[in-house]
Amino acid sequence: MNHAPDAQPVPHSVGTNRPATALPADACDSHMHIFDPRFAASPHWKRHPPRAEVAAYRLLQQRLGTSRTVVVNPSTYGTDNACTLDALAQLGECARGIAVVGQDVADDELDRLAAHRVCGLRVNFVTPQSWGVTTAQMLTTLARKVARLGWHIQVFLQPEQLVELAPILAALPVPLVIDHMARIDPADGVDGAAFAVARRLLDGGNTWMKLSGVYMRSRDGAPAYQDAFALGRALVKAAPERLVWGSDWPHTTETPGTVNDADLADVLSAWCDGATAVRDRILVDNPARLYGFAMT
């Protein structure tokens, strides 16, 4: 157990406790966002973005015991990745980026992003995008464009969209990363069509899943999100070698003051049934392979 003293408060994160079991060296938070008021939001974005700068995120790293991170460009900024690139510069070699671009993106822009440790693109089918409606054709176009770079495509979609797009997702010429557990409703869980599709994609060997955003569909809520337990446990048992974990800080989908990031780390441990070797694989080895961190 982790008997370290409580950490200092972190913006956008409830409590000061640390994970019940200390995280391993080189643990990676594989999904988070930076919002910095120095960078203007896209005109398409109607909600006021939070203030969640790199300095505040470093406090979360100290609290959780993570040292590696993946900065995902939020939809707030449209296809402008300047805030994320600035965060990558501040965070250094222990950070990687996931960019958002339009399907007409030029090769030289992708090369520029790669030079700043961007290693994938996010294609969002859920929230408003600066280009309008996201299509399957956009997804396949972007996958072809980044194949030469060795990048992956990360998708954020609803469970019914996962089912609909399954043949296209399975045929992508690059690795696929599914955001936020495909937003599968715990009420459907392992018996639903979306889990069946996710399982087939994971079994195909080219798909990864982010164990993040558990609160998005949970009705039981914090601290354990117990209604999602069977789903999380099933994913861990199905493909422990292709799962990564993310905090989703600063939790922009949730009511402020409701998410404790240490709870989220403890949920992962529970899904791993206390098997620290499995948990550590999800936190260290898998993200090292997916994002190109040094193997330890």
C-alpha positions, 0 to 999 in steps of 0.5 A, spaced: 500 500 500 502 507 498 503 510 505 506 517 502 503 523 505 497 527 501 499 531 496 498 538 495 491 540 491 491 540 484 486 544 479 481 540 476 482 534 481 478 533 487 482 531 494 489 530 495 490 523 496 495 518 492 493 512 489 492 506 494 498 502 491 504 507 488 505 507 481 511 504 477 517 508 475 515 511 468 508 510 469 504 514 463 498 518 463 496 516 456 490 521 455 490 528 458 489 535 455 492 542 456 488 548 456 492 555 456 489 562 455 495 564 451 492 560 445 485 562 442 479 557 442 477 555 435 471 560 433 467 553 432 467 552 440 462 555 444 464 553 451 469 557 455 475 552 456 478 551 463 485 554 465 489 547 465 496 549 464 502 545 464 504 547 471 498 545 474 498 538 470 505 537 473 502 537 480 498 532 478 504 528 476 507 529 482 500 526 486 499 520 482 507 518 481 506 518 473 512 521 469 510 520 462 504 523 458 501 524 452 498 530 450 491 530 446 489 536 442 482 538 444 477 539 440 477 546 443 482 548 438 480 546 432 486 544 427 490 549 431 495 544 435 500 550 437 497 549 445 499 542 445 506 543 441 507 548 446 506 543 452 510 538 449 516 543 449 515 544 456 514 537 458 520 535 454 522 528 452 517 524 457 511 527 453 508 525 446 502 528 442 496 527 439 494 532 434 488 534 430 488 536 423 483 536 417 483 531 411 487 536 407 493 536 411 499 537 407 505 532 408 510 538 410 505 540 416 505 532 418 513 532 418 513 539 422 508 535 428 512 529 428 519 533 429 515 536 436 514 528 438 507 528 435 506 520 434 498 520 432 492 523 430 485 524 433 479 523 429 473 525 433 466 523 431 462 525 438 463 533 439 463 539 434 469 539 430 471 545 426 470 542 419 463 540 421 461 533 420 467 527 421 466 522 416 469 515 415 472 518 408 476 523 412 478 517 417 481 513 411 484 519 408 488 521 414 490 514 416 493 513 409 497 520 410 500 518 416 502 511 414 509 513 412 510 516 419 509 510 423 503 514 426 497 511 429 489 514 428 486 515 435 478 515 434 473 518 439 466 515 437 459 513 440 458 505 441 453 505 435 459 508 431 464 503 433 459 498 430 457 501 424 465 503 422 467 496 424 469 494 417 473 500 416 476 501 422 479 493 421 482 495 415 486 501 416 493 501 414 495 504 421 494 502 428 488 504 431 487 507 438 480 507 441 478 513 446 475 512 452 473 505 452 468 507 446 464 510 451 460 503 452 455 504 456 456 499 463 448 497 462 450 494 456 457 492 458 460 485 455 453 483 452 452 489 448 454 489 440 459 495 441 464 490 446 463 484 441 466 489 436 471 492 440 473 485 442 474 483 435 478 489 433 483 487 439 483 480 437 485 482 430 492 485 433 492 492 430 487 495 435 489 499 442 484 501 447 484 507 452 482 505 459 480 512 460 473 516 461 470 511 465 466 517 468 462 518 462 457 513 462 457 510 469 451 511 473 454 509 480 460 514 479 466 515 484 470 513 487 469 506 484 465 506 478 462 500 480 457 499 474 463 499 469 467 494 473 465 488 469 467 492 462 473 494 465 475 487 467 473 484 461 478 488 457 484 487 461 483 480 461 482 480 453 488 484 451 492 486 457 498 487 451 494 493 448 491 497 453 493 504 456 491 508 461 489 515 461 486 520 466 483 525 461 485 531 466 482 536 466 475 532 465 472 537 461 466 533 460 464 532 468 461 537 473 467 541 476 469 538 483 467 531 481 473 527 479 479 524 483 484 522 479 487 518 484 480 514 484 481 513 477 488 510 478 485 505 483 480 503 479 485 501 474 488 497 479 481 494 481 480 492 474 487 488 474 485 484 480 491 487 484 495 484 479 501 489 479 505 486 473 498 487 469 497 494 471 504 496 470 504 493 463 498 497 462 502 503 465 509 502 462 510 497 457 504 498 453 505 506 452 512 505 451 511 501 445 505 505 442 508 512 443 515 510 442 518 511 449 524 508 452 523 501 454 525 500 461 
